[in-house]
């Protein structure tokens, strides 16, 4: 269950934070955006990525984002 603090995070801020963090490890999610269809839910659309990008993202997460 999400805490009140987690629910209060602006989706646009979250998208830009995620975009910047991914860029630091050389990953670009071209479809990363805010889901405008349900603003009250503050959903972030990650979109589709090629399998090599998904594998690089998994590797970055597994090593904690450290290069």
C-alpha positions in Angstrom: 0.0 0.0 0.0 1.3 3.5 -0.9 2.0 6.0 1.8 0.6 9.5 1.7 4.1 10.8 0.8 4.3 8.4 -2.2 0.9 9.5 -3.4 1.9 13.2 -3.3 4.7 12.9 -5.7 4.0 14.9 -8.9 4.1 12.6 -12.0 6.0 15.2 -14.1 8.7 15.5 -11.4 8.9 11.7 -11.2 9.3 11.4 -15.0 12.1 13.9 -15.1 13.8 12.3 -12.1 13.6 8.9 -13.7 14.8 10.3 -17.1 17.8 11.9 -15.5 18.7 8.8 -13.5 18.4 6.6 -16.6 20.6 9.0 -18.6 23.3 8.7 -16.0 23.6 5.0 -16.8 23.2 5.5 -20.6 19.6 4.3 -20.9 16.9 6.2 -22.8 13.2 5.2 -22.6 11.8 7.1 -25.6 8.2 6.7 -24.5 8.7 7.8 -20.9 5.9 10.2 -20.1 3.1 11.1 -17.8 -0.2 9.2 -18.4 -2.6 12.0 -19.1 -5.6 9.8 -19.2 -5.8 9.5 -15.4 -4.2 12.5 -13.7 -5.6 11.7 -10.3 -3.7 8.4 -10.2 -0.4 10.2 -11.1 0.6 7.3 -13.4 3.9 7.3 -15.3 4.0 5.6 -18.7 7.3 3.7 -19.3 6.4 2.6 -22.8 8.0 0.0 -25.0 11.7 -0.6 -25.3 13.9 -3.0 -27.3 15.1 -6.1 -25.6 18.7 -4.9 -25.4 17.5 -1.7 -23.5 15.4 -3.8 -21.2 18.5 -6.0 -20.5 20.7 -3.0 -19.8 18.0 -1.5 -17.5 17.9 -4.8 -15.6 21.7 -4.8 -15.3 21.8 -1.2 -14.0 19.2 -2.1 -11.4 21.0 -5.2 -10.3 24.2 -3.3 -9.7 22.5 -0.4 -8.0 23.0 2.0 -10.9 26.8 2.1 -10.3 28.9 2.1 -13.4 
